[in-house]
């Protein structure tokens, strides 16, 4: 090999050229997702399993024709948003991140002039794309079993976008645990703290049919509003108030997650 | 053979006003550990001339890696100051990152990418276009003799191949100062010799190499000057020959001692000292 390789290339001071670290690292994370398709299995299988089991258990209690809150659809249409949110909460970003912290590649990235935030956001970008693919697959499966998106194709796009943003926010919080703990075990345990939030929601019946304590818990739980917004798109069409609340929750979660991420990554020692 | 990638830019000369590639003054690092405050580095002074190979030696937990992490912007400095390639590490860490290459312990690589993909990614992170990055990656794969394995996933590489790839990723931007933290630990003798050859070749092009190692033979073979750190402070520094001669004179030895003897003398690690006495400080 010629020693010319050392003298011919010199890019040391080219960092003032805009470097899109987010895109570069996002592409890497997407490539990684494609190479670890087995990691997608829990995100697809478990929500579908819950969907099937819940429909099987409650489908006859809430028949399509006689149940007002179903707006003429089957119980699967009511359950689908809960499964979509569950699928969005199965991101692998935090576990990959902690693996990189433990293996040393995270430090390798930190030793480059790329912006600190893009190291965190690169994987979240891939989580968003992953969520769009999984949500689409689940909606298609739901439609094969008679689910209609009452708000049409535009509503489907809004639904998938909201679930993807939720997935990004949720994965971002998991990444914060990974950055703080630097341990795979702690990161996995951390997800258990957030998981109950998905179930303290009106995921079987609307809020007004819940017992009083459960209704209070669901009303206080921000995830409820994301679920109700998603549900409104499937059952009711475009409900401005429900969508506003749902996107407000997702937006606030994203802002909080980003603010904490900036602080965490900038102070990472 | 294909022509090496030609990327031109306005670059600064490699020599700093002081002629020093690495300069540290009373560098201190405190941690808050489980057992209370840990003083991992206690006032380290370093002056590494440009274009030399500098060896930074010390037993486990002596503060080597912590010092390297501070110099490479990966860890905050509790007190004192450090300049790398003439730039204040605390004031402008991004500028330092553009000037340094870093290969830390255990070859931190993404196992799910191929060697080529990793190199291209690293090039892109240093601001190269996709085309420039592809050309540069090709050159570096050739340099570290990984062209044939370029499209295999890194998780299938041997330890020696991973080290060589790690070294290549540290060279994508032709750094002025290359930090190698125990680059040959765990390698077989043949792989170790290959890394030594690469270090010599890199240094011959004017790159300063800051090398931490636990292998004294490695330091003796490669380094123009060394410093020995123990319990967070520098206990010896000079050229290997100077340090050996100093020990020989001080002890009145008939034969010239080895660098192992210098190390043991400097760190007080003798048969009388219990091995468990040395406390591990996690960086």
Interface residues (C-beta under 8 A of the other chain):
Chain A: X1 X2 X3 X4 X5 X6 X7 X8 X9 X10 X11 X12 X13 X14 X15 X16 X17 X19 X21 X24 X25 X28 X31 X32 X35 X36 X100 X103 X104 X105 X106 X107 X108 X109 X110 X111 X112 X113 X114 X269
Chain B: X1 X3 X4 X5 X6 X7 X8 X9 X10 X11 X12 X69 X72 X73 X74 X75 X76 X94 X97 X98 X99 X100 X102 X104 X105 X106 X107 X108 X109 X110 X111 X112 X113 X117 X121 X122 X123 X124 X125 X126 X127 X128 X132 X136 X139 X140 X142 X143 X145 X153 X166 X169 X171 X172 X173 X174 X175 X176 X201 X202 X204 X205 X206 X207
